[in-house]
Amino acid sequence: MLKIIKILVTTTLLFIPVATQAEEIGSVDTVFKFIGPDHKIVVEAFDDPDVKNVTCYLSRAKTGGIKGGLGLAEDTSDAAISCQQVGEIELTDKIKKSSKKGQVVFQKRTSLVFKKLQVVRFYDASRNALVYLTYSDKMIDGSPKNAISAVPIMPWKAVEN
C-alpha cells in the first residue's frame, strides 16, 4: 500500500506544470452546492512569459462540491481567452522562428493528475500577429473544445500627460 501511495505522489508531481502563474481577477457562481464550494466560472489574467506587454485573460469552469473543495474533481473543458497588447511589443528571433506546433505559454491542472488547460502561442508572420489558443488535454482523451485570440502587433505610442 505504501508503494502505491509513493507511486501516486511521484506521478502527480511529474504532471504538475511548471509555467506562468495566473492572477485571479474574479469569479461568478454557476451552481449552488450545499456542501463545499459552488461551481463557478473563474476569470484569470497572465502575462506572456516571452513577449513583454501581452496580457491574456482566461475564463474557465471550476468544479465545486466536496470533490472540488478537496481538489479531487475534474473541471470541464470549457474555457475562453482574450489577449491584448498593453505596451510596445518586441519579438525575439526565437518567437519569429517558432514551429507550426506553437509554444505552450500557460498550463493549469484541471484534475488531480491527468487533465490540464493549456494556452499555446503561434506567430503569424504574414499578418504580423500573435495567436493564442486555449484547449484542454488529457492523458488518454483530450477535448475538441477550444478558444482563440489574436493580437496584431501594432506600433505603440505612450500617452503623454
C-alpha positions as CSV (number, residue, x, y, z in Angstrom):
1,M,0.0,0.0,0.0
2,L,2.8,2.4,0.9
3,K,4.5,1.7,-2.5
4,I,1.2,2.6,-4.3
5,I,1.0,5.9,-2.4
6,K,4.6,6.7,-3.3
7,I,4.0,6.0,-7.0
8,L,0.8,8.1,-7.0
9,V,2.5,11.0,-5.3
10,T,5.5,10.8,-7.7
11,T,3.3,10.6,-10.7
12,T,1.2,13.6,-9.5
13,L,4.4,15.6,-9.1
14,L,5.5,14.8,-12.6
15,F,2.3,16.2,-14.1
16,I,2.3,19.5,-12.2
17,P,3.2,22.0,-14.8
18,V,6.0,24.5,-14.3
19,A,4.6,27.5,-16.2
20,T,3.3,31.0,-15.8
21,Q,1.0,31.6,-12.8
22,A,-2.3,33.4,-13.4
23,E,-3.7,36.1,-11.2
24,E,-7.4,35.6,-10.3
25,I,-9.4,38.6,-11.3
26,G,-12.8,37.4,-10.1
27,S,-15.4,34.7,-10.3
28,V,-19.1,34.1,-10.5
29,D,-21.1,31.1,-9.1
30,T,-23.0,29.0,-11.6
31,V,-24.4,26.2,-9.3
32,F,-25.1,26.3,-5.6
33,K,-23.7,23.4,-3.6
34,F,-24.9,22.6,-0.1
35,I,-21.6,21.1,0.9
36,G,-18.3,22.5,-0.4
37,P,-17.7,25.5,-2.7
38,D,-20.2,26.3,-5.5
39,H,-19.4,25.5,-9.2
40,K,-18.1,28.7,-10.8
41,I,-16.5,30.5,-13.7
42,V,-13.2,31.9,-12.8
43,V,-11.5,34.8,-14.6
44,E,-7.7,34.9,-14.5
45,A,-5.0,37.0,-16.1
46,F,-1.5,36.1,-17.1
47,D,1.3,37.9,-19.0
48,D,3.0,36.1,-21.8
49,P,6.3,35.0,-20.3
50,D,8.3,35.5,-23.6
51,V,6.5,38.6,-25.1
52,K,6.6,41.7,-23.0
53,N,3.4,43.7,-23.0
54,V,0.9,41.0,-23.9
55,T,-1.7,40.0,-21.3
56,C,-4.2,37.2,-21.7
57,Y,-7.5,36.8,-19.8
58,L,-8.9,33.3,-19.3
59,S,-12.4,32.4,-18.2
60,R,-12.7,28.7,-17.2
61,A,-15.1,26.4,-15.4
62,K,-14.2,25.3,-11.9
63,T,-16.0,22.4,-10.3
64,G,-17.1,22.8,-6.7
65,G,-18.8,20.5,-4.2
66,I,-16.9,18.2,-1.9
67,K,-14.6,16.8,-4.6
68,G,-13.9,20.3,-5.9
69,G,-13.2,21.6,-2.4
70,L,-10.7,18.8,-1.9
71,G,-9.0,19.3,-5.3
72,L,-10.2,15.9,-6.5
73,A,-12.8,17.0,-9.1
74,E,-12.2,17.2,-12.8
75,D,-13.1,20.6,-14.2
76,T,-14.9,20.7,-17.5
77,S,-13.1,21.7,-20.7
78,D,-15.0,24.9,-21.1
79,A,-12.7,28.0,-21.4
80,A,-12.4,31.3,-23.3
81,I,-9.5,33.5,-23.9
82,S,-8.9,37.2,-24.8
83,C,-5.3,38.6,-25.2
84,Q,-4.3,42.2,-25.7
85,Q,-1.3,44.3,-26.4
86,V,-0.7,46.6,-23.3
87,G,2.5,48.2,-24.4
88,E,5.2,48.1,-27.1
89,I,5.9,44.6,-28.3
90,E,9.4,43.4,-29.5
91,L,9.6,39.9,-30.8
92,T,12.7,37.8,-30.3
93,D,14.1,35.7,-33.1
94,K,13.0,32.6,-31.2
95,I,9.4,33.6,-31.4
96,K,9.7,34.7,-35.1
97,K,11.2,31.3,-36.0
98,S,8.8,29.2,-33.8
99,S,7.4,26.0,-35.2
100,K,3.8,25.5,-36.5
101,K,3.2,23.5,-33.3
102,G,3.4,26.7,-31.3
103,Q,4.8,27.2,-27.8
104,V,3.0,26.5,-24.5
105,V,2.9,29.7,-22.5
106,F,0.4,28.7,-19.8
107,Q,-0.8,25.5,-18.1
108,K,-3.2,24.8,-15.3
109,R,-4.1,21.5,-13.8
110,T,-7.8,20.8,-14.0
111,S,-8.0,17.4,-12.5
112,L,-6.0,15.5,-9.8
113,V,-3.5,14.0,-12.3
114,F,-4.2,13.7,-16.0
115,K,-6.0,16.8,-17.3
116,K,-4.8,20.3,-17.8
117,L,-5.8,23.5,-19.5
118,Q,-3.2,24.9,-21.9
119,V,-2.5,28.1,-23.8
120,V,-0.3,27.8,-26.9
121,R,1.2,30.8,-28.7
122,F,1.7,30.9,-32.5
123,Y,3.3,33.6,-34.6
124,D,1.6,34.6,-37.8
125,A,4.4,36.3,-39.7
126,S,2.4,37.2,-42.8
127,R,-0.1,39.1,-40.7
128,N,2.3,40.2,-38.0
129,A,0.2,38.8,-35.2
130,L,0.4,36.6,-32.2
131,V,-2.3,33.9,-31.9
132,Y,-3.2,32.3,-28.6
133,L,-5.1,29.0,-28.5
134,T,-6.6,27.6,-25.3
135,Y,-7.7,23.9,-25.0
136,S,-7.9,21.1,-22.5
137,D,-5.9,17.9,-22.9
138,K,-6.0,14.6,-21.0
139,M,-3.5,11.7,-20.9
140,I,-5.9,9.4,-22.8
141,D,-8.6,11.6,-24.4
142,G,-8.5,15.4,-24.9
143,S,-11.4,17.7,-25.7
144,P,-12.0,19.4,-29.0
145,K,-13.4,22.5,-27.1
146,N,-11.1,25.4,-27.7
147,A,-10.9,29.2,-28.0
148,I,-8.6,31.6,-29.8
149,S,-7.4,35.2,-29.5
150,A,-5.2,37.1,-31.9
151,V,-3.0,40.1,-31.0
152,P,-2.0,42.2,-34.0
153,I,1.4,43.7,-33.3
154,M,0.8,47.5,-33.6
155,P,3.1,50.5,-33.1
156,W,2.7,51.7,-29.6
157,K,2.7,55.4,-28.6
158,A,2.9,56.3,-25.0
159,V,0.2,58.7,-23.8
160,E,1.6,62.0,-22.5
161,N,0.1,63.9,-19.6
